[in-house]
């Protein structure tokens, strides 16, 4: 599967984080929550002009729309 950004992900699917575009602040913030490359995330909600809600490591996390465009996802876990 081609890489997509978190902002393009479908709700209800589990994805794997494949990369975070070069922004040290965002990388540090996500890594402090345990969201690293290779981590599995389930997209719970992805509505336009609202934060993306993801479930990862037994926690619901809201990621801003602009930041979600910088998080690259590899493939769907449930394909």
Backbone as XML, in Angstrom:
<?xml version="1.0"?>
<chain id="A" units="angstrom">
  <residue number="1" name="UNK">
    <atom name="N" x="0.844" y="-1.183" z="0.000"/>
    <atom name="CA" x="0.000" y="0.000" z="0.000"/>
    <atom name="C" x="0.887" y="1.243" z="0.000"/>
  </residue>
  <residue number="2" name="UNK">
    <atom name="N" x="0.465" y="2.253" z="-0.704"/>
    <atom name="CA" x="1.197" y="3.516" z="-0.722"/>
    <atom name="C" x="1.108" y="4.188" z="0.635"/>
  </residue>
  <residue number="3" name="UNK">
    <atom name="N" x="2.080" y="5.037" z="0.904"/>
    <atom name="CA" x="2.046" y="5.792" z="2.148"/>
    <atom name="C" x="1.009" y="6.896" z="2.052"/>
  </residue>
  <residue number="4" name="UNK">
    <atom name="N" x="0.324" y="7.118" z="3.159"/>
    <atom name="CA" x="-0.623" y="8.219" z="3.255"/>
    <atom name="C" x="-0.301" y="8.983" z="4.534"/>
  </residue>
  <residue number="5" name="UNK">
    <atom name="N" x="-0.901" y="10.146" z="4.671"/>
    <atom name="CA" x="-0.727" y="10.891" z="5.917"/>
    <atom name="C" x="-1.872" y="10.542" z="6.857"/>
  </residue>
  <residue number="6" name="UNK">
    <atom name="N" x="-1.674" y="10.846" z="8.121"/>
    <atom name="CA" x="-2.715" y="10.573" z="9.116"/>
    <atom name="C" x="-3.995" y="11.339" z="8.795"/>
  </residue>
  <residue number="7" name="UNK">
    <atom name="N" x="-3.868" y="12.504" z="8.191"/>
    <atom name="CA" x="-5.050" y="13.300" z="7.865"/>
    <atom name="C" x="-5.910" y="12.641" z="6.783"/>
  </residue>
  <residue number="8" name="UNK">
    <atom name="N" x="-5.346" y="11.679" z="6.035"/>
    <atom name="CA" x="-6.074" y="10.980" z="4.972"/>
    <atom name="C" x="-6.584" y="9.605" z="5.408"/>
  </residue>
  <residue number="9" name="UNK">
    <atom name="N" x="-6.277" y="9.194" z="6.623"/>
    <atom name="CA" x="-6.600" y="7.842" z="7.092"/>
    <atom name="C" x="-8.096" y="7.662" z="7.317"/>
  </residue>
  <residue number="10" name="UNK">
    <atom name="N" x="-8.547" y="6.424" z="7.128"/>
    <atom name="CA" x="-9.961" y="6.094" z="7.299"/>
    <atom name="C" x="-10.241" y="5.713" z="8.750"/>
  </residue>
  <residue number="11" name="UNK">
    <atom name="N" x="-11.318" y="6.239" z="9.328"/>
    <atom name="CA" x="-11.695" y="5.853" z="10.694"/>
    <atom name="C" x="-12.011" y="4.359" z="10.774"/>
  </residue>
  <residue number="12" name="UNK">
    <atom name="N" x="-11.691" y="3.761" z="11.912"/>
    <atom name="CA" x="-11.965" y="2.357" z="12.131"/>
    <atom name="C" x="-10.871" y="1.428" z="11.650"/>
  </residue>
  <residue number="13" name="UNK">
    <atom name="N" x="-9.828" y="1.953" z="11.048"/>
    <atom name="CA" x="-8.724" y="1.142" z="10.533"/>
    <atom name="C" x="-7.503" y="1.292" z="11.437"/>
  </residue>
  <residue number="14" name="UNK">
    <atom name="N" x="-6.674" y="0.262" z="11.454"/>
    <atom name="CA" x="-5.427" y="0.284" z="12.217"/>
    <atom name="C" x="-4.282" y="0.460" z="11.228"/>
  </residue>
  <residue number="15" name="UNK">
    <atom name="N" x="-3.429" y="1.430" z="11.492"/>
    <atom name="CA" x="-2.299" y="1.741" z="10.629"/>
    <atom name="C" x="-1.003" y="1.642" z="11.422"/>
  </residue>
  <residue number="16" name="UNK">
    <atom name="N" x="0.100" y="1.667" z="10.710"/>
    <atom name="CA" x="1.420" y="1.653" z="11.333"/>
    <atom name="C" x="2.141" y="2.949" z="10.943"/>
  </residue>
  <residue number="17" name="UNK">
    <atom name="N" x="2.663" y="3.651" z="11.941"/>
    <atom name="CA" x="3.389" y="4.901" z="11.666"/>
    <atom name="C" x="4.700" y="4.549" z="10.966"/>
  </residue>
  <residue number="18" name="UNK">
    <atom name="N" x="4.902" y="5.121" z="9.773"/>
    <atom name="CA" x="6.117" y="4.825" z="9.028"/>
    <atom name="C" x="7.121" y="5.976" z="9.069"/>
  </residue>
  <residue number="19" name="UNK">
    <atom name="N" x="6.670" y="7.160" z="9.436"/>
    <atom name="CA" x="7.597" y="8.283" z="9.510"/>
    <atom name="C" x="6.918" y="9.552" z="9.966"/>
  </residue>
  <residue number="20" name="UNK">
    <atom name="N" x="7.733" y="10.480" z="10.444"/>
    <atom name="CA" x="7.250" y="11.795" z="10.868"/>
    <atom name="C" x="8.120" y="12.811" z="10.157"/>
  </residue>
  <residue number="21" name="UNK">
    <atom name="N" x="7.487" y="13.683" z="9.380"/>
    <atom name="CA" x="8.257" y="14.676" z="8.612"/>
    <atom name="C" x="9.014" y="15.601" z="9.546"/>
  </residue>
  <residue number="22" name="UNK">
    <atom name="N" x="10.147" y="16.131" z="9.034"/>
    <atom name="CA" x="11.134" y="16.818" z="9.859"/>
    <atom name="C" x="10.620" y="17.973" z="10.685"/>
  </residue>
  <residue number="23" name="UNK">
    <atom name="N" x="10.085" y="17.700" z="11.791"/>
    <atom name="CA" x="9.772" y="18.744" z="12.751"/>
    <atom name="C" x="10.114" y="18.185" z="14.127"/>
  </residue>
  <residue number="24" name="UNK">
    <atom name="N" x="11.213" y="18.657" z="14.687"/>
    <atom name="CA" x="11.737" y="18.097" z="15.941"/>
    <atom name="C" x="10.727" y="18.212" z="17.083"/>
  </residue>
  <residue number="25" name="UNK">
    <atom name="N" x="10.015" y="19.318" z="17.151"/>
    <atom name="CA" x="9.044" y="19.508" z="18.236"/>
    <atom name="C" x="7.957" y="18.445" z="18.181"/>
  </residue>
  <residue number="26" name="UNK">
    <atom name="N" x="7.442" y="18.180" z="16.991"/>
    <atom name="CA" x="6.392" y="17.172" z="16.823"/>
    <atom name="C" x="6.941" y="15.780" z="17.119"/>
  </residue>
  <residue number="27" name="UNK">
    <atom name="N" x="8.139" y="15.479" z="16.640"/>
    <atom name="CA" x="8.740" y="14.171" z="16.905"/>
    <atom name="C" x="8.942" y="13.948" z="18.399"/>
  </residue>
  <residue number="28" name="UNK">
    <atom name="N" x="9.396" y="14.969" z="19.098"/>
    <atom name="CA" x="9.597" y="14.853" z="20.545"/>
    <atom name="C" x="8.278" y="14.657" z="21.280"/>
  </residue>
  <residue number="29" name="UNK">
    <atom name="N" x="7.252" y="15.403" z="20.879"/>
    <atom name="CA" x="5.959" y="15.300" z="21.546"/>
    <atom name="C" x="5.342" y="13.918" z="21.335"/>
  </residue>
  <residue number="30" name="UNK">
    <atom name="N" x="5.386" y="13.427" z="20.099"/>
    <atom name="CA" x="4.816" y="12.114" z="19.805"/>
    <atom name="C" x="5.616" y="10.992" z="20.475"/>
  </residue>
  <residue number="31" name="UNK">
    <atom name="N" x="6.942" y="11.109" z="20.484"/>
    <atom name="CA" x="7.745" y="10.059" z="21.110"/>
    <atom name="C" x="7.525" y="10.019" z="22.621"/>
  </residue>
  <residue number="32" name="UNK">
    <atom name="N" x="7.227" y="11.160" z="23.235"/>
    <atom name="CA" x="6.952" y="11.163" z="24.675"/>
    <atom name="C" x="5.639" y="10.445" z="24.991"/>
  </residue>
  <residue number="33" name="UNK">
    <atom name="N" x="4.761" y="10.335" z="23.995"/>
    <atom name="CA" x="3.507" y="9.586" z="24.159"/>
    <atom name="C" x="3.652" y="8.141" z="23.696"/>
  </residue>
  <residue number="34" name="UNK">
    <atom name="N" x="4.852" y="7.775" z="23.229"/>
    <atom name="CA" x="5.084" y="6.420" z="22.767"/>
    <atom name="C" x="4.695" y="6.194" z="21.323"/>
  </residue>
  <residue number="35" name="UNK">
    <atom name="N" x="4.437" y="7.255" z="20.578"/>
    <atom name="CA" x="4.074" y="7.133" z="19.164"/>
    <atom name="C" x="5.334" y="7.291" z="18.320"/>
  </residue>
  <residue number="36" name="UNK">
    <atom name="N" x="5.968" y="6.168" z="18.039"/>
    <atom name="CA" x="7.214" y="6.138" z="17.285"/>
    <atom name="C" x="6.988" y="5.449" z="15.955"/>
  </residue>
  <residue number="37" name="UNK">
    <atom name="N" x="7.966" y="5.497" z="15.084"/>
    <atom name="CA" x="7.886" y="4.737" z="13.835"/>
    <atom name="C" x="7.718" y="3.267" z="14.178"/>
  </residue>
  <residue number="38" name="UNK">
    <atom name="N" x="6.768" y="2.624" z="13.536"/>
    <atom name="CA" x="6.468" y="1.224" z="13.811"/>
    <atom name="C" x="5.323" y="1.030" z="14.778"/>
  </residue>
  <residue number="39" name="UNK">
    <atom name="N" x="4.867" y="2.104" z="15.416"/>
    <atom name="CA" x="3.746" y="1.995" z="16.357"/>
    <atom name="C" x="2.436" y="1.822" z="15.599"/>
  </residue>
  <residue number="40" name="UNK">
    <atom name="N" x="1.540" y="1.026" z="16.177"/>
    <atom name="CA" x="0.211" y="0.835" z="15.594"/>
    <atom name="C" x="-0.742" y="1.870" z="16.175"/>
  </residue>
  <residue number="41" name="UNK">
    <atom name="N" x="-1.551" y="2.477" z="15.305"/>
    <atom name="CA" x="-2.562" y="3.431" z="15.753"/>
    <atom name="C" x="-3.888" y="3.088" z="15.084"/>
  </residue>
  <residue number="42" name="UNK">
    <atom name="N" x="-4.963" y="3.181" z="15.852"/>
    <atom name="CA" x="-6.307" y="2.993" z="15.303"/>
    <atom name="C" x="-6.947" y="4.365" z="15.170"/>
  </residue>
  <residue number="43" name="UNK">
    <atom name="N" x="-7.389" y="4.697" z="13.981"/>
    <atom name="CA" x="-8.025" y="5.995" z="13.745"/>
    <atom name="C" x="-9.474" y="5.893" z="14.206"/>
  </residue>
  <residue number="44" name="UNK">
    <atom name="N" x="-9.842" y="6.695" z="15.199"/>
    <atom name="CA" x="-11.195" y="6.664" z="15.746"/>
    <atom name="C" x="-12.095" y="7.687" z="15.068"/>
  </residue>
  <residue number="45" name="UNK">
    <atom name="N" x="-11.552" y="8.860" z="14.773"/>
    <atom name="CA" x="-12.347" y="9.916" z="14.143"/>
    <atom name="C" x="-11.442" y="10.765" z="13.277"/>
  </residue>
  <residue number="46" name="UNK">
    <atom name="N" x="-11.913" y="11.075" z="12.070"/>
    <atom name="CA" x="-11.139" y="11.912" z="11.158"/>
    <atom name="C" x="-12.112" y="12.772" z="10.357"/>
  </residue>
  <residue number="47" name="UNK">
    <atom name="N" x="-12.629" y="13.801" z="11.005"/>
    <atom name="CA" x="-13.561" y="14.726" z="10.364"/>
    <atom name="C" x="-12.802" y="15.957" z="9.889"/>
  </residue>
  <residue number="48" name="UNK">
    <atom name="N" x="-13.240" y="16.520" z="8.778"/>
    <atom name="CA" x="-12.578" y="17.709" z="8.236"/>
    <atom name="C" x="-12.626" y="18.849" z="9.245"/>
  </residue>
  <residue number="49" name="UNK">
    <atom name="N" x="-11.545" y="19.597" z="9.325"/>
    <atom name="CA" x="-11.408" y="20.782" z="10.173"/>
    <atom name="C" x="-11.522" y="20.488" z="11.666"/>
  </residue>
  <residue number="50" name="UNK">
    <atom name="N" x="-11.282" y="19.238" z="12.062"/>
    <atom name="CA" x="-11.246" y="18.872" z="13.476"/>
    <atom name="C" x="-10.000" y="18.025" z="13.712"/>
  </residue>
  <residue number="51" name="UNK">
    <atom name="N" x="-9.533" y="17.947" z="14.951"/>
    <atom name="CA" x="-8.376" y="17.088" z="15.225"/>
    <atom name="C" x="-8.678" y="15.625" z="14.894"/>
  </residue>
  <residue number="52" name="UNK">
    <atom name="N" x="-7.630" y="14.882" z="14.567"/>
    <atom name="CA" x="-7.762" y="13.453" z="14.297"/>
    <atom name="C" x="-7.629" y="12.727" z="15.635"/>
  </residue>
  <residue number="53" name="UNK">
    <atom name="N" x="-8.590" y="11.861" z="15.950"/>
    <atom name="CA" x="-8.543" y="11.087" z="17.180"/>
    <atom name="C" x="-7.998" y="9.707" z="16.871"/>
  </residue>
  <residue number="54" name="UNK">
    <atom name="N" x="-6.925" y="9.340" z="17.556"/>
    <atom name="CA" x="-6.337" y="8.019" z="17.369"/>
    <atom name="C" x="-6.233" y="7.322" z="18.718"/>
  </residue>
  <residue number="55" name="UNK">
    <atom name="N" x="-6.350" y="6.003" z="18.678"/>
    <atom name="CA" x="-6.204" y="5.176" z="19.874"/>
    <atom name="C" x="-4.894" y="4.415" z="19.738"/>
  </residue>
  <residue number="56" name="UNK">
    <atom name="N" x="-3.982" y="4.685" z="20.658"/>
    <atom name="CA" x="-2.678" y="4.024" z="20.612"/>
    <atom name="C" x="-2.188" y="3.819" z="22.035"/>
  </residue>
  <residue number="57" name="UNK">
    <atom name="N" x="-1.629" y="2.646" z="22.290"/>
    <atom name="CA" x="-1.060" y="2.336" z="23.600"/>
    <atom name="C" x="-2.064" y="2.580" z="24.722"/>
  </residue>
  <residue number="58" name="UNK">
    <atom name="N" x="-3.301" y="2.118" z="24.529"/>
    <atom name="CA" x="-4.384" y="2.213" z="25.517"/>
    <atom name="C" x="-4.757" y="3.649" z="25.874"/>
  </residue>
  <residue number="59" name="UNK">
    <atom name="N" x="-4.535" y="4.573" z="24.959"/>
    <atom name="CA" x="-4.836" y="5.982" z="25.197"/>
    <atom name="C" x="-5.448" y="6.603" z="23.954"/>
  </residue>
  <residue number="60" name="UNK">
    <atom name="N" x="-6.463" y="7.449" z="24.148"/>
    <atom name="CA" x="-7.052" y="8.207" z="23.050"/>
    <atom name="C" x="-6.311" y="9.531" z="22.938"/>
  </residue>
  <residue number="61" name="UNK">
    <atom name="N" x="-5.762" y="9.803" z="21.754"/>
    <atom name="CA" x="-4.934" y="10.996" z="21.541"/>
    <atom name="C" x="-5.559" y="11.834" z="20.430"/>
  </residue>
  <residue number="62" name="UNK">
    <atom name="N" x="-5.665" y="13.139" z="20.659"/>
    <atom name="CA" x="-6.135" y="14.072" z="19.636"/>
    <atom name="C" x="-4.911" y="14.736" z="19.015"/>
  </residue>
  <residue number="63" name="UNK">
    <atom name="N" x="-4.806" y="14.647" z="17.702"/>
    <atom name="CA" x="-3.682" y="15.244" z="16.982"/>
    <atom name="C" x="-4.237" y="16.299" z="16.039"/>
  </residue>
  <residue number="64" name="UNK">
    <atom name="N" x="-3.717" y="17.498" z="16.127"/>
    <atom name="CA" x="-4.196" y="18.612" z="15.316"/>
    <atom name="C" x="-4.117" y="18.324" z="13.819"/>
  </residue>
  <residue number="65" name="UNK">
    <atom name="N" x="-4.975" y="18.950" z="13.063"/>
    <atom name="CA" x="-5.070" y="18.726" z="11.622"/>
    <atom name="C" x="-3.736" y="19.010" z="10.924"/>
  </residue>
  <residue number="66" name="UNK">
    <atom name="N" x="-3.074" y="20.128" z="11.258"/>
    <atom name="CA" x="-1.799" y="20.455" z="10.611"/>
    <atom name="C" x="-0.724" y="19.423" z="10.959"/>
  </residue>
  <residue number="67" name="UNK">
    <atom name="N" x="-0.701" y="18.989" z="12.216"/>
    <atom name="CA" x="0.283" y="17.984" z="12.625"/>
    <atom name="C" x="-0.009" y="16.638" z="11.987"/>
  </residue>
  <residue number="68" name="UNK">
    <atom name="N" x="-1.275" y="16.308" z="11.798"/>
    <atom name="CA" x="-1.632" y="15.007" z="11.216"/>
    <atom name="C" x="-1.170" y="14.897" z="9.759"/>
  </residue>
  <residue number="69" name="UNK">
    <atom name="N" x="-0.958" y="16.026" z="9.106"/>
    <atom name="CA" x="-0.469" y="16.008" z="7.728"/>
    <atom name="C" x="1.023" y="15.689" z="7.653"/>
  </residue>
  <residue number="70" name="UNK">
    <atom name="N" x="1.716" y="15.699" z="8.803"/>
    <atom name="CA" x="3.148" y="15.440" z="8.848"/>
    <atom name="C" x="3.469" y="14.022" z="9.314"/>
  </residue>
  <residue number="71" name="UNK">
    <atom name="N" x="2.443" y="13.243" z="9.664"/>
    <atom name="CA" x="2.643" y="11.878" z="10.148"/>
    <atom name="C" x="2.318" y="10.913" z="9.016"/>
  </residue>
  <residue number="72" name="UNK">
    <atom name="N" x="3.322" y="10.148" z="8.595"/>
    <atom name="CA" x="3.160" y="9.213" z="7.491"/>
    <atom name="C" x="2.793" y="7.835" z="8.023"/>
  </residue>
  <residue number="73" name="UNK">
    <atom name="N" x="1.833" y="7.195" z="7.356"/>
    <atom name="CA" x="1.383" y="5.865" z="7.738"/>
    <atom name="C" x="1.757" y="4.875" z="6.665"/>
  </residue>
  <residue number="74" name="UNK">
    <atom name="N" x="2.206" y="3.703" z="7.098"/>
    <atom name="CA" x="2.642" y="2.672" z="6.155"/>
    <atom name="C" x="1.491" y="1.917" z="5.546"/>
  </residue>
  <residue number="75" name="UNK">
    <atom name="N" x="0.939" y="0.964" z="6.254"/>
    <atom name="CA" x="-0.115" y="0.124" z="5.697"/>
    <atom name="C" x="-1.178" y="-0.181" z="6.719"/>
  </residue>
  <residue number="76" name="UNK">
    <atom name="N" x="-2.336" y="-0.603" z="6.220"/>
    <atom name="CA" x="-3.424" y="-0.961" z="7.119"/>
    <atom name="C" x="-3.126" y="-2.324" z="7.718"/>
  </residue>
  <residue number="77" name="UNK">
    <atom name="N" x="-3.284" y="-2.418" z="9.011"/>
    <atom name="CA" x="-3.054" y="-3.661" z="9.738"/>
    <atom name="C" x="-4.108" y="-4.709" z="9.366"/>
  </residue>
  <residue number="78" name="UNK">
    <atom name="N" x="-5.342" y="-4.269" z="9.114"/>
    <atom name="CA" x="-6.434" y="-5.219" z="8.901"/>
    <atom name="C" x="-6.774" y="-5.422" z="7.427"/>
  </residue>
  <residue number="79" name="UNK">
    <atom name="N" x="-5.788" y="-5.421" z="6.551"/>
    <atom name="CA" x="-6.008" y="-5.752" z="5.141"/>
    <atom name="C" x="-5.542" y="-7.159" z="4.886"/>
  </residue>
</chain>
